[in-house]
Every structure is written in structure tokens, then in C-alpha cells.
Amino acid sequence: MIDFQMPRPADKDWVDERLAGGNYRGCEYSFTNLLVWGAAYDQRIADVDGFLVVRVKGSRGYGYLWPAGAGSVEDILPRLEEDAKERGEKFRLVCITPEQVETLERLYPGQFDITFDRDGSDYLYDIDKLADLGGRKLHSKRNHCARFQDNNPTWVYEDMTTEALAECMEMDAQWDRLSREREGIEEAEDMTNERKALLLAAEHFKELKLEGGVLRVYGEVVAFTMGDLLSADTFDVHFEKAYSELQGAYPMINREFARRVREKFPQVRYLNREEDMGIEGLRKAKESYYPDMMVEKHWAVRKN
């Protein structure tokens, strides 16, 4: 049985080395996400012959991410299957891409049931598009930003600092309260898990090498965001919060952060704004920016 452990901040260096070998664009291949969402999804990690392997609990039971590392996974997949067998579980692979499905079918022809997971697929956007908001399709986003600037002449955008984090967490507590009143009890568990993840990210902001941005009006935080590098050409936006009643606050923090990431990381081509989890409002918001690419994800379950 593989000795899986909960991720710790001290694991970042070796995990990042394995993730660089995989160079995947899916948000589950972020050490930050593995750490801060570890409790919510019982995410556990191990090093198997130079590959990062992850065991995670999803809505259909426990499964494994596609191994991340340099080289072939042919010898790693049987180890995962044996681990599942020893635990008395079905062998499931989760969040696998079409390319990984092809590899799986080549190695195990016809031996897996494959299901497309639309709710878990990630949205990728060209960073220039989000930074410049050019073109007819994003005309409304430009208008929202212009209205925000006109209505809030004192607005400033700042890089996130450890000092600003405390203010952002206070703002998030207020945002969380307002959102619970608006959404009701159905989304309560998701919001609780997200707040725990955000607080953990803030606690380890420097260790995780996170980047962030803060939007202020009259010196008060009205929006903030946080993320980090995901792969050679992709940056992952983990959190984004703004007061929705303040017109244009969301498009503004989105645009300003994209500009800052582009300036600081010229190698980045895409921003991964993660999945919509099947939430109608969130899907509508993400689709309104017209993604350039989706990281399509699938479940694969070994047939009996």
C-alpha cells in the first residue's frame, strides 16, 4: 500500500519538481491547491519512483490524479491500481485530459469506463485578452471597468503584501457573510471550505510563493485576488473576491491582475481561472469572458 500523506508546506520543493516534469495546465496540479484544499477533499500525496501521485476523495469516491513527473507512467499506473485493490476500492483516475485518456486506452484498451466531467473542466484565457479586454465580445467588460473608474476616482491597484493580507481577510469575512445571506444554505458547505482554503493560503502566502492584487477605494479593500504559476506557460488564479454591488469591481480586479501577471511573468500565455463546479452563475460569469481553451477532464473507472 502506498504511504500517502497530507501535504505540508515543507513538501513544496519536491512536489514542484515533479509537477514541472508533468507540466500540466489543470488546476489540480498546483501545490497550493493540493495544500489548501487538502482537508476538503482528503487530498494526500506520495512520491512513487520519482512521480507525484495524489489520492483524492470526489463525489464518486476516492480516485487518483494522473501521475506527474518526467518519463513514462506505464510502471506507475499498476502501482496505483494495486493500492486501490489493497484498500478495497475501485481503481479510479480523476481529472484526466483527452491526451491522458488516449494514453490510458493505449495501455489498457477497452478496460476503463470514461466519463466527461464538464463541471470540473478548467477555463483558460489568453492573458493579453484579459489584460487588454480588446474586441467586440468584451465591449461590456470594458464598459464596466470604465464605469468603475468614473464612479470611484480614488481607486488604486496594489500588489498583495503580507500587511495587506489581514485587511483582505477582513474583507472576505464581510463578503462571506453577505454571500451566505444572498445564496442561502445550499452553498454553505462550499463557502466554508473556500474560506478555510483562503485562510490557509494567506497563512502560508510567502512559503507558497503566491502573487496577489488588491483593489482599494478611499483606501478600503473592495476586491482582491491571489494565484501562482501553474506550468511553463500558465498562471493559476486561485481566489478572486469583490463586492458585487460595486459595479465593475470584478472586471477591474481581473484586468489589473492580468496586467500585473503579464508584466512580471512574460512567459505566461494563459490564465487558468479554474472550474465552475456546475454552479450556473459561476459558469455564466466564466463563459462571459469567452475562454480560449478548456482543460477538459474525465473520470476513468476500471471495469470489473
N, C-alpha and C positions, 0 to 999 in steps of 0.2 A: 504494500500500500504506500502511495506517495505521501511524504510528510509535508502536507500543506500547512502554511502558517498565515495568520492575519498580517497584512502589510504593515510595516513600520517605517517612519521617516528614514531610518538608517538603511533601509533597503534600496533607496532611490538610485544609488550609483550602479549597482549590478543590474537592477531591473531596467534602467535606462539603456544600459549597454545591450541587453537582449532586445529591447524594443527597437533600437536603432538598426539591429540586424534584420528585423522584420519590416521596418519602415512602412507600417500600415497607417491608413488615414482614418480608421474607425476610432471613435472617442473612447472605446473601452481599452484601447492600447495606450492609455495615458497613465503614468504612475500616480498623478494627482487624483484621477478618478478612481483608481484602484484603492487608494488610501482613504479618501474622504467618503466614498460610498461603500466602504468595506463592510460596515455594520449593517447597512440597509439591505444588502444583497448577499451577505455572508461570503464576500469575496476573499479567497485565500490563494496564496501564491507558492510556487516552488520552483527550484532550478533542477531541471532534468536533462542531464548531458548537454549543458550549455544552452538550453532553451528555457524561456519563461513559460510556465504552464499555470493556468488560472482555473480554479474551480469556483463556480458561482451559482447562486440559487435564483432561478427565474420563476415565472408564473407556471411553468410546466414541470418544475422540479429542478434538480441540480444538473449542471452541464459544464462543459469545458470550452474555453476560448481556443481558437486555433493557435498552436504553439508559436511563439515569437523568438526568433534567433537567426543566426546565419547558417545556411545549409539546408539540407533536406529534412522534412518532418516524417519521412517514411518510418523511421525507427521510434519516433516519439508517440505517434497515434496508437500503436498497440499497447504502449505503457499506460496511456490514458484509459483505453478500453479495459485493461486488466484492473486498473484502480476502481473503475465503476463496478466491475464484476465483484471485486472483493467487498465493496460497500453494499452490494445487493441492489444496485441501481441500473437503470437502462443507460447505455452509452449514448450521451447526447453531446453534440457540438453546437455551440450557440454563436450568434453574431458572425457567421461565416459569409464571405463575399462570393459573388458568382465565380471568381477565379479560384477560390478555395473549394467551392462546390465541384468545379471541373477536376481539380486535383484529387478530391475525395472519390469522385466517380471513377477516375483512372485507377486509383489504388484499390477501391472496393466496388467494382462495377455492380450496380443494381442492389447493393446491400444496405442502403440508407433510404429512409423516407425524408424528403426535403420539403420544408415549408417556408415560404417567403414571409418575412416579418416586416411589414410596411411600417408599423408603429415604432419599430426600433431602428429604422434606417436613418442615417445622418444626412443633414443638409450641408453641402459645400458651396461656397460662393467665391467667385473671383475677387480678390482683395481690392483690386482697382475699382471694381463696380461698387463695392460697399463704401469705399473711401471717397469716391467722386460722385456717386449717385447720378451717373450720366444716362442719357437715353430717355425715350418716351415712357417706357414702362415704369421708371422710377420717378416720374414727374411729381407724383403725390408725396413721395418721401422728401424730395427737395422742398416742396411747399411746406411740409410740416416743420422741417428744420428752419426755414426762413421765418415761419410764424413764431417758433420758439425764440429765435434771436430777436425778433421785433418786440415780443412781449416781455422779454427778460434781458434788458440791455446790460445787466450786471453779470451775466453768465460768464463762467470761466471753466475751462477743462484743465485738469491736472493729472499727472501720473500718480498712481496709487503709492502711498508711503505707509510705513508701519504706524506713523502717527495718525494718518487719516483712516486707518482700518477701524479704529474704535468708533469714529463718527459713522462710518458706513454700517457697522453692525447695529448701531442705534437706529439708523435709518431703516435697516432691514427689519428690525423688530416692529417698527411702526408699519412698514409695508406689509409684513406678515399679518399683523392684526387687522389691517384694512382688507387684505385679501381674504382672510377667513370669514369676515363679515359678509363680503361680497359673494364668495364661492359657496359657502355653507360647508356642511360636514363631509360631503363626498370627497373633497380634495384634501381633507385634513391630514391624513397619513403622509401623502406625497409632500405636502408643505413642511410637515415636521421633519421628514427625512432630509429635505433640501436644506432646511435651516441648520440641522446638525452638520451636514456636509460643508456648508458655507462656513460655519464657526470653526470647523476643523481646518479648513483651508486657510482661514485667517490666522489661526494659531500657528500654523507652520508655513506662513507666507514666504519667508526668506529661505527656509530649508528646501521648499518645493520649487524655488526659483520662479515664482509666479510673477506675472505682469498684470497691472490693473490700471483703470482710469476712473476719475471722479469728476462729476459734473456738479457745479455749485451755482446757486442763485442767491444773491445777497449773502454770500459766504456759507450758506447752508447746503448740505449734500441733498441733491434731488435725484441723483442717479449714480450708479457705479457698475463696474464690470471687472471681470477677472479671468485670466486664461494663461496658457503657456504653449510652448512649441510641442507639436504632436509628432511630426515626421519631417523629412528633409524639406518639404515644400508646403506644409500645412500647420496652421496655428489653431488651437482648440479654445473656443470661448466657453468656459465652464459656467459662469454665472453672469447674469445681467439683470439689474433691478432698477426700476424708475417709477416715479409716481405717475400713474397712468392718467390722472386728472390734469396733469400739467402737459398741455398739448405740445407734442414734438419731443418730449424728453427721451423717449425710447429711440427714435431715429437719430437724435443728436448724439447720445452716448455711443450708439452703434457706429455712426460715421466717424466721430472723433477718435474712437479706439482703433478703428480700422486704419485711419491715417497714421496713428502713432505706431501701430504694429508694422505697417509698411515702411515707415521711416527707420525703425530700429532693426527690423529683420528683412532686409531687401530680398533674401532668398525665398520668402514666403509668397506663394501664389494663391493659396486658398485659405479661407476661414471656415473651420468646421463649427457650425452652430448647433450641433448635436441633434438628437431626435425629437419628435413631437409627442411620443408616448400615446398616440391616438387621441390626444386632447384636441377637440375641434377648434377652439380658439387659438391654441398654440400652433396647430397646423396651418390655419389661415394666416397667422402672422408670419410664419416662416415662408410660406408659399408666396406671400405678397412681395418678397424680395427676389423672386424668380431664381431659385438655385441653379447653379451651373452644372452641378453634378450631385448625385445621391450616392452615398455609400450604402448599397443595398445589402441587407443582412438576412440570413436564413437560419432556421433550425435544421439540424440533421440528427435523426434518431436511428440507431442501428436496428434493423429488422430482427425479429426473433429467429 
